[in-house]
Amino acid sequence: MNDKQLSLLGLCRRANLLSMGHDACMGAIAKGKASLCLLSEDASDRLQKKFAREIEFHESKIPLIHTPFTFEDIKRATGRPAGVLTINDKGFALSFLKLEENKTGGNSKIC
């Protein structure tokens, strides 16, 4: 686990600013706590569509990003496997987006 984004997810988890899993992330979006929604590489298309609809339904302006990280990568970084995560802090979300922009040169896959 040498990726800076995965390290940042681990930090978010330890700071209790990360929601992991379907129900927790749906709740964070519904309550307006989520600043960024992330999907794992092996998350299904159905899950991606469901969260895109959920974000649109609540008129949230949070980005939904399909990451290159698998369940296992996320488990190594956070201690828990998850297909969907929300970062519930604007500072951590901006840091994650900056790292994504640096890594992809501005070509990140925002759903």
C-alpha positions as CSV (number, residue, x, y, z in Angstrom):
1,M,0.0,0.0,0.0
2,N,2.2,2.8,-1.2
3,D,-0.5,4.9,-2.8
4,K,-1.1,8.3,-1.2
5,Q,-4.8,8.2,-1.8
6,L,-5.1,4.9,0.1
7,S,-3.1,6.4,2.9
8,L,-5.4,9.3,3.0
9,L,-8.4,6.9,3.2
10,G,-6.7,5.2,6.2
11,L,-6.3,8.6,7.8
12,C,-9.9,9.4,7.2
13,R,-11.0,6.1,8.8
14,R,-8.9,6.8,11.9
15,A,-10.3,10.3,12.2
16,N,-13.8,8.8,11.9
17,L,-14.6,10.9,8.8
18,L,-15.2,7.9,6.5
19,S,-18.4,6.1,5.9
20,M,-18.0,2.6,4.4
21,G,-20.6,0.3,2.9
22,H,-23.9,0.8,1.2
23,D,-26.1,1.8,4.2
24,A,-23.6,4.0,5.9
25,C,-22.9,5.9,2.7
26,M,-26.5,6.3,1.8
27,G,-27.1,7.7,5.2
28,A,-24.2,10.1,4.9
29,I,-25.5,11.4,1.5
30,A,-29.0,11.7,2.8
31,K,-27.9,13.7,5.9
32,G,-25.7,16.0,3.9
33,K,-22.5,14.8,5.6
34,A,-20.7,13.4,2.5
35,S,-18.3,15.6,0.7
36,L,-17.0,12.9,-1.8
37,C,-18.3,9.5,-2.8
38,L,-15.9,6.8,-4.0
39,L,-16.6,3.5,-5.7
40,S,-14.1,0.6,-5.8
41,E,-12.9,-0.8,-9.1
42,D,-14.8,-4.0,-8.6
43,A,-18.1,-2.3,-7.6
44,S,-21.0,-3.2,-9.9
45,D,-22.6,-0.9,-12.5
46,R,-25.8,-1.3,-10.5
47,L,-24.1,0.2,-7.4
48,Q,-22.7,3.0,-9.4
49,K,-26.1,3.9,-10.9
50,K,-27.8,3.6,-7.5
51,F,-25.4,6.1,-5.9
52,A,-25.5,8.5,-8.9
53,R,-29.3,8.5,-8.5
54,E,-29.1,9.0,-4.7
55,I,-26.8,12.0,-5.1
56,E,-29.1,13.5,-7.7
57,F,-32.2,12.8,-5.6
58,H,-30.7,14.7,-2.7
59,E,-29.5,17.4,-5.0
60,S,-26.0,17.0,-3.6
61,K,-23.2,18.5,-5.6
62,I,-20.7,15.9,-4.3
63,P,-18.5,14.1,-6.9
64,L,-18.9,10.4,-7.5
65,I,-15.5,8.9,-8.5
66,H,-14.8,5.4,-9.7
67,T,-11.4,4.6,-8.2
68,P,-8.8,2.1,-9.4
69,F,-8.8,0.5,-5.9
70,T,-10.2,-3.0,-5.3
71,F,-12.0,-4.3,-2.2
72,E,-8.7,-5.7,-1.0
73,D,-6.8,-2.4,-1.5
74,I,-9.4,-0.6,0.5
75,K,-9.3,-3.3,3.2
76,R,-5.5,-3.0,3.5
77,A,-5.8,0.8,3.8
78,T,-8.8,1.0,6.2
79,G,-9.1,-2.4,7.8
80,R,-12.5,-3.1,6.3
81,P,-13.4,-4.1,2.7
82,A,-16.0,-1.8,1.0
83,G,-17.3,-1.2,-2.5
84,V,-18.5,2.3,-1.7
85,L,-17.1,5.0,0.6
86,T,-17.9,8.6,1.4
87,I,-15.4,11.1,2.8
88,N,-17.3,13.2,5.3
89,D,-14.9,16.1,5.5
90,K,-14.3,18.9,2.9
91,G,-10.6,19.1,3.6
92,F,-9.9,15.4,3.2
93,A,-12.2,15.4,0.1
94,L,-10.2,18.2,-1.5
95,S,-7.0,16.5,-0.7
96,F,-8.2,13.3,-2.3
97,L,-9.4,15.2,-5.4
98,K,-6.0,17.0,-5.7
99,L,-4.2,13.7,-5.5
100,E,-6.5,12.2,-8.1
101,E,-5.9,15.2,-10.4
102,N,-2.1,14.9,-10.0
103,K,-2.3,11.2,-10.6
104,T,-4.4,11.3,-13.7
105,G,-3.5,14.7,-15.1
106,G,-7.1,15.9,-14.7
107,N,-8.6,12.9,-16.5
108,S,-10.2,11.2,-13.5
109,K,-13.3,9.1,-14.1
110,I,-16.0,11.0,-12.4
111,C,-19.3,9.2,-12.8
